[in-house]
Amino acid sequence: MYLLAIICPPLAVLFSGKPGQAIVNVLLWILGVVPGVVHAIFVVNEKKANDRMMKQAQLMSMMSNRQ
């Protein structure tokens, strides 16, 4: 996903499930490639962090239900 954020930032943001942020990213990408790439990397990183946190919360919930 990070490679896509460098090659085509708006598409990476859209695939991260953030259509509103994708519109912002298109505008940033039009203004300059670097701001669009940086924004896309931040959005992708946030999505991955949220996914990790949700997985960890599910595991903790399963462990607490066992006891």
mmCIF file as Biopython writes it, N, C-alpha, C and O atoms, coordinates in Angstrom:
data_model
#
loop_
_atom_site.group_PDB
_atom_site.id
_atom_site.type_symbol
_atom_site.label_atom_id
_atom_site.label_alt_id
_atom_site.label_comp_id
_atom_site.label_asym_id
_atom_site.label_entity_id
_atom_site.label_seq_id
_atom_site.pdbx_PDB_ins_code
_atom_site.Cartn_x
_atom_site.Cartn_y
_atom_site.Cartn_z
_atom_site.occupancy
_atom_site.B_iso_or_equiv
_atom_site.auth_seq_id
_atom_site.auth_asym_id
_atom_site.pdbx_PDB_model_num
ATOM 1   N N  . MET A ? 1  ? 0.829   -1.190  0.000  1.0 0.0 1  A 1 
ATOM 2   C CA . MET A ? 1  ? 0.000   0.000   0.000  1.0 0.0 1  A 1 
ATOM 3   C C  . MET A ? 1  ? 0.879   1.262   0.000  1.0 0.0 1  A 1 
ATOM 4   O O  . MET A ? 1  ? 0.516   2.283   -0.584 1.0 0.0 1  A 1 
ATOM 5   N N  . TYR A ? 2  ? 2.042   1.171   0.665  1.0 0.0 2  A 1 
ATOM 6   C CA . TYR A ? 2  ? 2.931   2.332   0.691  1.0 0.0 2  A 1 
ATOM 7   C C  . TYR A ? 2  ? 3.469   2.636   -0.703 1.0 0.0 2  A 1 
ATOM 8   O O  . TYR A ? 2  ? 3.634   3.802   -1.061 1.0 0.0 2  A 1 
ATOM 9   N N  . LEU A ? 3  ? 3.743   1.600   -1.492 1.0 0.0 3  A 1 
ATOM 10  C CA . LEU A ? 3  ? 4.224   1.806   -2.857 1.0 0.0 3  A 1 
ATOM 11  C C  . LEU A ? 3  ? 3.156   2.510   -3.688 1.0 0.0 3  A 1 
ATOM 12  O O  . LEU A ? 3  ? 3.466   3.400   -4.481 1.0 0.0 3  A 1 
ATOM 13  N N  . LEU A ? 4  ? 1.920   2.119   -3.509 1.0 0.0 4  A 1 
ATOM 14  C CA . LEU A ? 4  ? 0.822   2.781   -4.210 1.0 0.0 4  A 1 
ATOM 15  C C  . LEU A ? 4  ? 0.694   4.235   -3.755 1.0 0.0 4  A 1 
ATOM 16  O O  . LEU A ? 4  ? 0.337   5.104   -4.550 1.0 0.0 4  A 1 
ATOM 17  N N  . ALA A ? 5  ? 0.983   4.501   -2.486 1.0 0.0 5  A 1 
ATOM 18  C CA . ALA A ? 5  ? 0.933   5.876   -1.974 1.0 0.0 5  A 1 
ATOM 19  C C  . ALA A ? 5  ? 1.980   6.755   -2.643 1.0 0.0 5  A 1 
ATOM 20  O O  . ALA A ? 5  ? 1.789   7.964   -2.766 1.0 0.0 5  A 1 
ATOM 21  N N  . ILE A ? 6  ? 3.076   6.161   -3.072 1.0 0.0 6  A 1 
ATOM 22  C CA . ILE A ? 6  ? 4.123   6.927   -3.752 1.0 0.0 6  A 1 
ATOM 23  C C  . ILE A ? 6  ? 3.802   7.075   -5.238 1.0 0.0 6  A 1 
ATOM 24  O O  . ILE A ? 6  ? 4.025   8.135   -5.824 1.0 0.0 6  A 1 
ATOM 25  N N  . ILE A ? 7  ? 3.281   6.012   -5.842 1.0 0.0 7  A 1 
ATOM 26  C CA . ILE A ? 7  ? 3.016   6.031   -7.280 1.0 0.0 7  A 1 
ATOM 27  C C  . ILE A ? 7  ? 1.746   6.822   -7.614 1.0 0.0 7  A 1 
ATOM 28  O O  . ILE A ? 7  ? 1.753   7.672   -8.504 1.0 0.0 7  A 1 
ATOM 29  N N  . CYS A ? 8  ? 0.668   6.536   -6.897 1.0 0.0 8  A 1 
ATOM 30  C CA . CYS A ? 8  ? -0.616  7.211   -7.146 1.0 0.0 8  A 1 
ATOM 31  C C  . CYS A ? 8  ? -1.306  7.481   -5.804 1.0 0.0 8  A 1 
ATOM 32  O O  . CYS A ? 8  ? -2.163  6.705   -5.380 1.0 0.0 8  A 1 
ATOM 33  N N  . PRO A ? 9  ? -0.939  8.568   -5.145 1.0 0.0 9  A 1 
ATOM 34  C CA . PRO A ? 9  ? -1.445  8.844   -3.798 1.0 0.0 9  A 1 
ATOM 35  C C  . PRO A ? 9  ? -2.967  8.844   -3.644 1.0 0.0 9  A 1 
ATOM 36  O O  . PRO A ? 9  ? -3.464  8.249   -2.688 1.0 0.0 9  A 1 
ATOM 37  N N  . PRO A ? 10 ? -3.733  9.480   -4.536 1.0 0.0 10 A 1 
ATOM 38  C CA . PRO A ? 10 ? -5.188  9.473   -4.322 1.0 0.0 10 A 1 
ATOM 39  C C  . PRO A ? 10 ? -5.792  8.071   -4.323 1.0 0.0 10 A 1 
ATOM 40  O O  . PRO A ? 10 ? -6.744  7.801   -3.590 1.0 0.0 10 A 1 
ATOM 41  N N  . LEU A ? 11 ? -5.247  7.192   -5.136 1.0 0.0 11 A 1 
ATOM 42  C CA . LEU A ? 11 ? -5.757  5.828   -5.198 1.0 0.0 11 A 1 
ATOM 43  C C  . LEU A ? 11 ? -5.464  5.073   -3.902 1.0 0.0 11 A 1 
ATOM 44  O O  . LEU A ? 11 ? -6.304  4.311   -3.422 1.0 0.0 11 A 1 
ATOM 45  N N  . ALA A ? 12 ? -4.284  5.281   -3.340 1.0 0.0 12 A 1 
ATOM 46  C CA . ALA A ? 12 ? -3.931  4.633   -2.073 1.0 0.0 12 A 1 
ATOM 47  C C  . ALA A ? 12 ? -4.853  5.108   -0.953 1.0 0.0 12 A 1 
ATOM 48  O O  . ALA A ? 12 ? -5.283  4.313   -0.117 1.0 0.0 12 A 1 
ATOM 49  N N  . VAL A ? 13 ? -5.150  6.393   -0.939 1.0 0.0 13 A 1 
ATOM 50  C CA . VAL A ? 13 ? -6.043  6.941   0.090  1.0 0.0 13 A 1 
ATOM 51  C C  . VAL A ? 13 ? -7.458  6.390   -0.098 1.0 0.0 13 A 1 
ATOM 52  O O  . VAL A ? 13 ? -8.135  6.067   0.878  1.0 0.0 13 A 1 
ATOM 53  N N  . LEU A ? 14 ? -7.897  6.284   -1.335 1.0 0.0 14 A 1 
ATOM 54  C CA . LEU A ? 14 ? -9.222  5.734   -1.614 1.0 0.0 14 A 1 
ATOM 55  C C  . LEU A ? 14 ? -9.302  4.270   -1.196 1.0 0.0 14 A 1 
ATOM 56  O O  . LEU A ? 14 ? -10.308 3.847   -0.626 1.0 0.0 14 A 1 
ATOM 57  N N  . PHE A ? 15 ? -8.261  3.493   -1.470 1.0 0.0 15 A 1 
ATOM 58  C CA . PHE A ? 15 ? -8.240  2.084   -1.067 1.0 0.0 15 A 1 
ATOM 59  C C  . PHE A ? 15 ? -8.154  1.928   0.445  1.0 0.0 15 A 1 
ATOM 60  O O  . PHE A ? 15 ? -8.458  0.859   0.975  1.0 0.0 15 A 1 
ATOM 61  N N  . SER A ? 16 ? -7.743  2.979   1.143  1.0 0.0 16 A 1 
ATOM 62  C CA . SER A ? 16 ? -7.709  2.938   2.604  1.0 0.0 16 A 1 
ATOM 63  C C  . SER A ? 16 ? -9.090  3.161   3.208  1.0 0.0 16 A 1 
ATOM 64  O O  . SER A ? 16 ? -9.260  3.108   4.426  1.0 0.0 16 A 1 
ATOM 65  N N  . GLY A ? 17 ? -10.067 3.408   2.354  1.0 0.0 17 A 1 
ATOM 66  C CA . GLY A ? 17 ? -11.436 3.576   2.838  1.0 0.0 17 A 1 
ATOM 67  C C  . GLY A ? 17 ? -11.754 4.984   3.289  1.0 0.0 17 A 1 
ATOM 68  O O  . GLY A ? 17 ? -12.618 5.183   4.143  1.0 0.0 17 A 1 
ATOM 69  N N  . LYS A ? 18 ? -11.071 5.958   2.729  1.0 0.0 18 A 1 
ATOM 70  C CA . LYS A ? 18 ? -11.287 7.351   3.114  1.0 0.0 18 A 1 
ATOM 71  C C  . LYS A ? 18 ? -11.600 8.190   1.867  1.0 0.0 18 A 1 
ATOM 72  O O  . LYS A ? 18 ? -10.713 8.880   1.363  1.0 0.0 18 A 1 
ATOM 73  N N  . PRO A ? 19 ? -12.833 8.148   1.362  1.0 0.0 19 A 1 
ATOM 74  C CA . PRO A ? 19 ? -13.138 8.892   0.133  1.0 0.0 19 A 1 
ATOM 75  C C  . PRO A ? 19 ? -13.014 10.413  0.282  1.0 0.0 19 A 1 
ATOM 76  O O  . PRO A ? 19 ? -12.600 11.092  -0.658 1.0 0.0 19 A 1 
ATOM 77  N N  . GLY A ? 20 ? -13.362 10.945  1.433  1.0 0.0 20 A 1 
ATOM 78  C CA . GLY A ? 20 ? -13.211 12.382  1.656  1.0 0.0 20 A 1 
ATOM 79  C C  . GLY A ? 20 ? -11.756 12.807  1.649  1.0 0.0 20 A 1 
ATOM 80  O O  . GLY A ? 20 ? -11.396 13.833  1.074  1.0 0.0 20 A 1 
ATOM 81  N N  . GLN A ? 21 ? -10.928 12.004  2.296  1.0 0.0 21 A 1 
ATOM 82  C CA . GLN A ? 21 ? -9.495  12.285  2.304  1.0 0.0 21 A 1 
ATOM 83  C C  . GLN A ? 21 ? -8.905  12.125  0.903  1.0 0.0 21 A 1 
ATOM 84  O O  . GLN A ? 21 ? -7.927  12.793  0.565  1.0 0.0 21 A 1 
ATOM 85  N N  . ALA A ? 22 ? -9.492  11.243  0.084  1.0 0.0 22 A 1 
ATOM 86  C CA . ALA A ? 22 ? -9.010  11.062  -1.285 1.0 0.0 22 A 1 
ATOM 87  C C  . ALA A ? 22 ? -9.215  12.335  -2.100 1.0 0.0 22 A 1 
ATOM 88  O O  . ALA A ? 22 ? -8.369  12.694  -2.919 1.0 0.0 22 A 1 
ATOM 89  N N  . ILE A ? 23 ? -10.332 13.013  -1.878 1.0 0.0 23 A 1 
ATOM 90  C CA . ILE A ? 23 ? -10.587 14.279  -2.580 1.0 0.0 23 A 1 
ATOM 91  C C  . ILE A ? 23 ? -9.563  15.322  -2.155 1.0 0.0 23 A 1 
ATOM 92  O O  . ILE A ? 23 ? -9.020  16.045  -2.990 1.0 0.0 23 A 1 
ATOM 93  N N  . VAL A ? 24 ? -9.302  15.396  -0.855 1.0 0.0 24 A 1 
ATOM 94  C CA . VAL A ? 24 ? -8.275  16.316  -0.353 1.0 0.0 24 A 1 
ATOM 95  C C  . VAL A ? 24 ? -6.927  15.963  -0.961 1.0 0.0 24 A 1 
ATOM 96  O O  . VAL A ? 24 ? -6.152  16.847  -1.326 1.0 0.0 24 A 1 
ATOM 97  N N  . ASN A ? 25 ? -6.650  14.665  -1.069 1.0 0.0 25 A 1 
ATOM 98  C CA . ASN A ? 25 ? -5.374  14.232  -1.610 1.0 0.0 25 A 1 
ATOM 99  C C  . ASN A ? 25 ? -5.238  14.586  -3.084 1.0 0.0 25 A 1 
ATOM 100 O O  . ASN A ? 25 ? -4.146  14.932  -3.536 1.0 0.0 25 A 1 
ATOM 101 N N  . VAL A ? 26 ? -6.322  14.505  -3.835 1.0 0.0 26 A 1 
ATOM 102 C CA . VAL A ? 26 ? -6.276  14.909  -5.248 1.0 0.0 26 A 1 
ATOM 103 C C  . VAL A ? 26 ? -5.888  16.376  -5.351 1.0 0.0 26 A 1 
ATOM 104 O O  . VAL A ? 26 ? -5.061  16.748  -6.183 1.0 0.0 26 A 1 
ATOM 105 N N  . LEU A ? 27 ? -6.487  17.209  -4.502 1.0 0.0 27 A 1 
ATOM 106 C CA . LEU A ? 27 ? -6.145  18.635  -4.514 1.0 0.0 27 A 1 
ATOM 107 C C  . LEU A ? 27 ? -4.686  18.858  -4.134 1.0 0.0 27 A 1 
ATOM 108 O O  . LEU A ? 27 ? -3.997  19.668  -4.754 1.0 0.0 27 A 1 
ATOM 109 N N  . LEU A ? 28 ? -4.218  18.142  -3.120 1.0 0.0 28 A 1 
ATOM 110 C CA . LEU A ? 28 ? -2.815  18.264  -2.731 1.0 0.0 28 A 1 
ATOM 111 C C  . LEU A ? 28 ? -1.891  17.786  -3.839 1.0 0.0 28 A 1 
ATOM 112 O O  . LEU A ? 28 ? -0.836  18.375  -4.076 1.0 0.0 28 A 1 
ATOM 113 N N  . TRP A ? 29 ? -2.286  16.722  -4.512 1.0 0.0 29 A 1 
ATOM 114 C CA . TRP A ? 29 ? -1.472  16.156  -5.588 1.0 0.0 29 A 1 
ATOM 115 C C  . TRP A ? 29 ? -1.394  17.122  -6.767 1.0 0.0 29 A 1 
ATOM 116 O O  . TRP A ? 29 ? -0.359  17.221  -7.426 1.0 0.0 29 A 1 
ATOM 117 N N  . ILE A ? 30 ? -2.504  17.842  -7.033 1.0 0.0 30 A 1 
ATOM 118 C CA . ILE A ? 30 ? -2.505  18.840  -8.106 1.0 0.0 30 A 1 
ATOM 119 C C  . ILE A ? 30 ? -1.590  20.003  -7.740 1.0 0.0 30 A 1 
ATOM 120 O O  . ILE A ? 30 ? -0.868  20.523  -8.592 1.0 0.0 30 A 1 
ATOM 121 N N  . LEU A ? 31 ? -1.620  20.409  -6.476 1.0 0.0 31 A 1 
ATOM 122 C CA . LEU A ? 31 ? -0.764  21.512  -6.030 1.0 0.0 31 A 1 
ATOM 123 C C  . LEU A ? 31 ? 0.707   21.136  -6.036 1.0 0.0 31 A 1 
ATOM 124 O O  . LEU A ? 31 ? 1.567   21.989  -6.258 1.0 0.0 31 A 1 
ATOM 125 N N  . GLY A ? 32 ? 0.998   19.886  -5.799 1.0 0.0 32 A 1 
ATOM 126 C CA . GLY A ? 32 ? 2.379   19.411  -5.793 1.0 0.0 32 A 1 
ATOM 127 C C  . GLY A ? 32 ? 2.402   17.935  -5.470 1.0 0.0 32 A 1 
ATOM 128 O O  . GLY A ? 32 ? 1.639   17.455  -4.632 1.0 0.0 32 A 1 
ATOM 129 N N  . VAL A ? 33 ? 3.271   17.231  -6.132 1.0 0.0 33 A 1 
ATOM 130 C CA . VAL A ? 33 ? 3.328   15.782  -5.949 1.0 0.0 33 A 1 
ATOM 131 C C  . VAL A ? 33 ? 3.752   15.424  -4.525 1.0 0.0 33 A 1 
ATOM 132 O O  . VAL A ? 33 ? 3.186   14.510  -3.925 1.0 0.0 33 A 1 
ATOM 133 N N  . VAL A ? 34 ? 4.723   16.121  -3.989 1.0 0.0 34 A 1 
ATOM 134 C CA . VAL A ? 34 ? 5.260   15.782  -2.664 1.0 0.0 34 A 1 
ATOM 135 C C  . VAL A ? 34 ? 4.200   15.911  -1.566 1.0 0.0 34 A 1 
ATOM 136 O O  . VAL A ? 34 ? 4.073   14.991  -0.757 1.0 0.0 34 A 1 
ATOM 137 N N  . PRO A ? 35 ? 3.437   16.999  -1.498 1.0 0.0 35 A 1 
ATOM 138 C CA . PRO A ? 35 ? 2.398   17.057  -0.450 1.0 0.0 35 A 1 
ATOM 139 C C  . PRO A ? 35 ? 1.370   15.940  -0.572 1.0 0.0 35 A 1 
ATOM 140 O O  . PRO A ? 35 ? 0.896   15.420  0.438  1.0 0.0 35 A 1 
ATOM 141 N N  . GLY A ? 36 ? 1.025   15.572  -1.793 1.0 0.0 36 A 1 
ATOM 142 C CA . GLY A ? 36 ? 0.080   14.481  -1.993 1.0 0.0 36 A 1 
ATOM 143 C C  . GLY A ? 36 ? 0.624   13.152  -1.513 1.0 0.0 36 A 1 
ATOM 144 O O  . GLY A ? 36 ? -0.096  12.362  -0.902 1.0 0.0 36 A 1 
ATOM 145 N N  . VAL A ? 37 ? 1.905   12.903  -1.791 1.0 0.0 37 A 1 
ATOM 146 C CA . VAL A ? 37 ? 2.538   11.650  -1.364 1.0 0.0 37 A 1 
ATOM 147 C C  . VAL A ? 37 ? 2.639   11.597  0.154  1.0 0.0 37 A 1 
ATOM 148 O O  . VAL A ? 37 ? 2.336   10.570  0.761  1.0 0.0 37 A 1 
ATOM 149 N N  . VAL A ? 38 ? 3.058   12.688  0.764  1.0 0.0 38 A 1 
ATOM 150 C CA . VAL A ? 38 ? 3.197   12.722  2.227  1.0 0.0 38 A 1 
ATOM 151 C C  . VAL A ? 38 ? 1.840   12.497  2.890  1.0 0.0 38 A 1 
ATOM 152 O O  . VAL A ? 38 ? 1.734   11.720  3.839  1.0 0.0 38 A 1 
ATOM 153 N N  . HIS A ? 39 ? 0.819   13.161  2.403  1.0 0.0 39 A 1 
ATOM 154 C CA . HIS A ? 39 ? -0.527  12.989  2.959  1.0 0.0 39 A 1 
ATOM 155 C C  . HIS A ? 39 ? -0.990  11.544  2.808  1.0 0.0 39 A 1 
ATOM 156 O O  . HIS A ? 39 ? -1.556  10.971  3.740  1.0 0.0 39 A 1 
ATOM 157 N N  . ALA A ? 40 ? -0.753  10.959  1.645  1.0 0.0 40 A 1 
ATOM 158 C CA . ALA A ? 40 ? -1.173  9.573   1.408  1.0 0.0 40 A 1 
ATOM 159 C C  . ALA A ? 40 ? -0.457  8.611   2.345  1.0 0.0 40 A 1 
ATOM 160 O O  . ALA A ? 40 ? -1.070  7.680   2.866  1.0 0.0 40 A 1 
ATOM 161 N N  . ILE A ? 41 ? 0.827   8.830   2.561  1.0 0.0 41 A 1 
ATOM 162 C CA . ILE A ? 41 ? 1.585   7.956   3.467  1.0 0.0 41 A 1 
ATOM 163 C C  . ILE A ? 41 ? 1.024   8.054   4.884  1.0 0.0 41 A 1 
ATOM 164 O O  . ILE A ? 41 ? 0.900   7.041   5.573  1.0 0.0 41 A 1 
ATOM 165 N N  . PHE A ? 42 ? 0.686   9.263   5.320  1.0 0.0 42 A 1 
ATOM 166 C CA . PHE A ? 42 ? 0.097   9.425   6.653  1.0 0.0 42 A 1 
ATOM 167 C C  . PHE A ? 42 ? -1.255  8.711   6.757  1.0 0.0 42 A 1 
ATOM 168 O O  . PHE A ? 42 ? -1.538  8.070   7.768  1.0 0.0 42 A 1 
ATOM 169 N N  . VAL A ? 43 ? -2.082  8.818   5.728  1.0 0.0 43 A 1 
ATOM 170 C CA . VAL A ? 43 ? -3.403  8.177   5.757  1.0 0.0 43 A 1 
ATOM 171 C C  . VAL A ? 43 ? -3.260  6.657   5.768  1.0 0.0 43 A 1 
ATOM 172 O O  . VAL A ? 43 ? -3.945  5.973   6.530  1.0 0.0 43 A 1 
ATOM 173 N N  . VAL A ? 44 ? -2.371  6.128   4.924  1.0 0.0 44 A 1 
ATOM 174 C CA . VAL A ? 44 ? -2.157  4.676   4.879  1.0 0.0 44 A 1 
ATOM 175 C C  . VAL A ? 44 ? -1.614  4.182   6.213  1.0 0.0 44 A 1 
ATOM 176 O O  . VAL A ? 44 ? -2.034  3.135   6.707  1.0 0.0 44 A 1 
ATOM 177 N N  . ASN A ? 45 ? -0.680  4.933   6.797  1.0 0.0 45 A 1 
ATOM 178 C CA . ASN A ? 45 ? -0.109  4.548   8.086  1.0 0.0 45 A 1 
ATOM 179 C C  . ASN A ? 45 ? -1.182  4.549   9.177  1.0 0.0 45 A 1 
ATOM 180 O O  . ASN A ? 45 ? -1.210  3.653   10.021 1.0 0.0 45 A 1 
ATOM 181 N N  . GLU A ? 46 ? -2.056  5.544   9.161  1.0 0.0 46 A 1 
ATOM 182 C CA . GLU A ? 46 ? -3.143  5.611   10.147 1.0 0.0 46 A 1 
ATOM 183 C C  . GLU A ? 46 ? -4.089  4.417   9.989  1.0 0.0 46 A 1 
ATOM 184 O O  . GLU A ? 46 ? -4.528  3.839   10.984 1.0 0.0 46 A 1 
ATOM 185 N N  . LYS A ? 47 ? -4.402  4.049   8.755  1.0 0.0 47 A 1 
ATOM 186 C CA . LYS A ? 47 ? -5.279  2.901   8.498  1.0 0.0 47 A 1 
ATOM 187 C C  . LYS A ? 47 ? -4.653  1.619   9.019  1.0 0.0 47 A 1 
ATOM 188 O O  . LYS A ? 47 ? -5.333  0.806   9.645  1.0 0.0 47 A 1 
ATOM 189 N N  . LYS A ? 48 ? -3.357  1.430   8.765  1.0 0.0 48 A 1 
ATOM 190 C CA . LYS A ? 48 ? -2.672  0.225   9.241  1.0 0.0 48 A 1 
ATOM 191 C C  . LYS A ? 48 ? -2.623  0.198   10.768 1.0 0.0 48 A 1 
ATOM 192 O O  . LYS A ? 48 ? -2.784  -0.863  11.372 1.0 0.0 48 A 1 
ATOM 193 N N  . ALA A ? 49 ? -2.403  1.354   11.397 1.0 0.0 49 A 1 
ATOM 194 C CA . ALA A ? 49 ? -2.372  1.420   12.858 1.0 0.0 49 A 1 
ATOM 195 C C  . ALA A ? 49 ? -3.749  1.093   13.440 1.0 0.0 49 A 1 
ATOM 196 O O  . ALA A ? 49 ? -3.848  0.388   14.444 1.0 0.0 49 A 1 
ATOM 197 N N  . ASN A ? 50 ? -4.807  1.605   12.812 1.0 0.0 50 A 1 
ATOM 198 C CA . ASN A ? 50 ? -6.169  1.298   13.281 1.0 0.0 50 A 1 
ATOM 199 C C  . ASN A ? 50 ? -6.479  -0.184  13.145 1.0 0.0 50 A 1 
ATOM 200 O O  . ASN A ? 50 ? -7.102  -0.779  14.024 1.0 0.0 50 A 1 
ATOM 201 N N  . ASP A ? 51 ? -6.041  -0.780  12.034 1.0 0.0 51 A 1 
ATOM 202 C CA . ASP A ? 51 ? -6.265  -2.218  11.845 1.0 0.0 51 A 1 
ATOM 203 C C  . ASP A ? 51 ? -5.539  -3.034  12.904 1.0 0.0 51 A 1 
ATOM 204 O O  . ASP A ? 51 ? -6.089  -3.998  13.436 1.0 0.0 51 A 1 
ATOM 205 N N  . ARG A ? 52 ? -4.291  -2.645  13.213 1.0 0.0 52 A 1 
ATOM 206 C CA . ARG A ? 52 ? -3.530  -3.352  14.246 1.0 0.0 52 A 1 
ATOM 207 C C  . ARG A ? 52 ? -4.209  -3.224  15.601 1.0 0.0 52 A 1 
ATOM 208 O O  . ARG A ? 52 ? -4.289  -4.195  16.353 1.0 0.0 52 A 1 
ATOM 209 N N  . MET A ? 53 ? -4.701  -2.026  15.914 1.0 0.0 53 A 1 
ATOM 210 C CA . MET A ? 53 ? -5.351  -1.798  17.199 1.0 0.0 53 A 1 
ATOM 211 C C  . MET A ? 53 ? -6.640  -2.618  17.317 1.0 0.0 53 A 1 
ATOM 212 O O  . MET A ? 53 ? -6.921  -3.188  18.371 1.0 0.0 53 A 1 
ATOM 213 N N  . MET A ? 54 ? -7.416  -2.674  16.239 1.0 0.0 54 A 1 
ATOM 214 C CA . MET A ? 54 ? -8.653  -3.460  16.263 1.0 0.0 54 A 1 
ATOM 215 C C  . MET A ? 54 ? -8.356  -4.944  16.438 1.0 0.0 54 A 1 
ATOM 216 O O  . MET A ? 54 ? -9.062  -5.635  17.172 1.0 0.0 54 A 1 
ATOM 217 N N  . LYS A ? 55 ? -7.329  -5.435  15.778 1.0 0.0 55 A 1 
ATOM 218 C CA . LYS A ? 55 ? -6.957  -6.842  15.915 1.0 0.0 55 A 1 
ATOM 219 C C  . LYS A ? 55 ? -6.515  -7.141  17.343 1.0 0.0 55 A 1 
ATOM 220 O O  . LYS A ? 55 ? -6.873  -8.173  17.912 1.0 0.0 55 A 1 
ATOM 221 N N  . GLN A ? 56 ? -5.738  -6.235  17.912 1.0 0.0 56 A 1 
ATOM 222 C CA . GLN A ? 56 ? -5.273  -6.416  19.281 1.0 0.0 56 A 1 
ATOM 223 C C  . GLN A ? 56 ? -6.451  -6.380  20.263 1.0 0.0 56 A 1 
ATOM 224 O O  . GLN A ? 56 ? -6.487  -7.160  21.215 1.0 0.0 56 A 1 
ATOM 225 N N  . ALA A ? 57 ? -7.402  -5.486  20.037 1.0 0.0 57 A 1 
ATOM 226 C CA . ALA A ? 57 ? -8.576  -5.404  20.911 1.0 0.0 57 A 1 
ATOM 227 C C  . ALA A ? 57 ? -9.415  -6.678  20.829 1.0 0.0 57 A 1 
ATOM 228 O O  . ALA A ? 57 ? -9.933  -7.154  21.839 1.0 0.0 57 A 1 
ATOM 229 N N  . GLN A ? 58 ? -9.544  -7.226  19.624 1.0 0.0 58 A 1 
ATOM 230 C CA . GLN A ? 58 ? -10.291 -8.478  19.472 1.0 0.0 58 A 1 
ATOM 231 C C  . GLN A ? 58 ? -9.601  -9.619  20.198 1.0 0.0 58 A 1 
ATOM 232 O O  . GLN A ? 58 ? -10.257 -10.429 20.852 1.0 0.0 58 A 1 
ATOM 233 N N  . LEU A ? 59 ? -8.280  -9.687  20.085 1.0 0.0 59 A 1 
ATOM 234 C CA . LEU A ? 59 ? -7.537  -10.741 20.778 1.0 0.0 59 A 1 
ATOM 235 C C  . LEU A ? 59 ? -7.670  -10.608 22.292 1.0 0.0 59 A 1 
ATOM 236 O O  . LEU A ? 59 ? -7.831  -11.605 22.998 1.0 0.0 59 A 1 
ATOM 237 N N  . MET A ? 60 ? -7.602  -9.374  22.787 1.0 0.0 60 A 1 
ATOM 238 C CA . MET A ? 60 ? -7.745  -9.154  24.223 1.0 0.0 60 A 1 
ATOM 239 C C  . MET A ? 60 ? -9.148  -9.540  24.683 1.0 0.0 60 A 1 
ATOM 240 O O  . MET A ? 60 ? -9.314  -10.105 25.764 1.0 0.0 60 A 1 
ATOM 241 N N  . SER A ? 61 ? -10.147 -9.238  23.872 1.0 0.0 61 A 1 
ATOM 242 C CA . SER A ? 61 ? -11.523 -9.594  24.210 1.0 0.0 61 A 1 
ATOM 243 C C  . SER A ? 61 ? -11.696 -11.111 24.249 1.0 0.0 61 A 1 
ATOM 244 O O  . SER A ? 61 ? -12.361 -11.643 25.138 1.0 0.0 61 A 1 
ATOM 245 N N  . MET A ? 62 ? -11.101 -11.797 23.289 1.0 0.0 62 A 1 
ATOM 246 C CA . MET A ? 62 ? -11.186 -13.260 23.272 1.0 0.0 62 A 1 
ATOM 247 C C  . MET A ? 62 ? -10.494 -13.859 24.487 1.0 0.0 62 A 1 
ATOM 248 O O  . MET A ? 62 ? -10.986 -14.825 25.070 1.0 0.0 62 A 1 
ATOM 249 N N  . MET A ? 63 ? -9.366  -13.297 24.868 1.0 0.0 63 A 1 
ATOM 250 C CA . MET A ? 63 ? -8.629  -13.815 26.023 1.0 0.0 63 A 1 
ATOM 251 C C  . MET A ? 63 ? -9.401  -13.567 27.317 1.0 0.0 63 A 1 
ATOM 252 O O  . MET A ? 63 ? -9.394  -14.416 28.209 1.0 0.0 63 A 1 
ATOM 253 N N  . SER A ? 64 ? -10.063 -12.422 27.432 1.0 0.0 64 A 1 
ATOM 254 C CA . SER A ? 64 ? -10.813 -12.141 28.658 1.0 0.0 64 A 1 
ATOM 255 C C  . SER A ? 64 ? -12.075 -13.004 28.740 1.0 0.0 64 A 1 
ATOM 256 O O  . SER A ? 64 ? -12.538 -13.316 29.837 1.0 0.0 64 A 1 
ATOM 257 N N  . ASN A ? 65 ? -12.628 -13.387 27.602 1.0 0.0 65 A 1 
ATOM 258 C CA . ASN A ? 65 ? -13.813 -14.256 27.603 1.0 0.0 65 A 1 
ATOM 259 C C  . ASN A ? 65 ? -13.459 -15.683 27.987 1.0 0.0 65 A 1 
ATOM 260 O O  . ASN A ? 65 ? -14.317 -16.420 28.474 1.0 0.0 65 A 1 
ATOM 261 N N  . ARG A ? 66 ? -12.230 -16.081 27.780 1.0 0.0 66 A 1 
ATOM 262 C CA . ARG A ? 66 ? -11.789 -17.432 28.128 1.0 0.0 66 A 1 
ATOM 263 C C  . ARG A ? 66 ? -11.722 -17.633 29.637 1.0 0.0 66 A 1 
ATOM 264 O O  . ARG A ? 66 ? -11.975 -18.729 30.138 1.0 0.0 66 A 1 
ATOM 265 N N  . GLN A ? 67 ? -11.388 -16.592 30.340 1.0 0.0 67 A 1 
ATOM 266 C CA . GLN A ? 67 ? -11.143 -16.736 31.779 1.0 0.0 67 A 1 
ATOM 267 C C  . GLN A ? 67 ? -12.392 -16.642 32.587 1.0 0.0 67 A 1 
ATOM 268 O O  . GLN A ? 67 ? -12.344 -16.744 33.813 1.0 0.0 67 A 1 
#
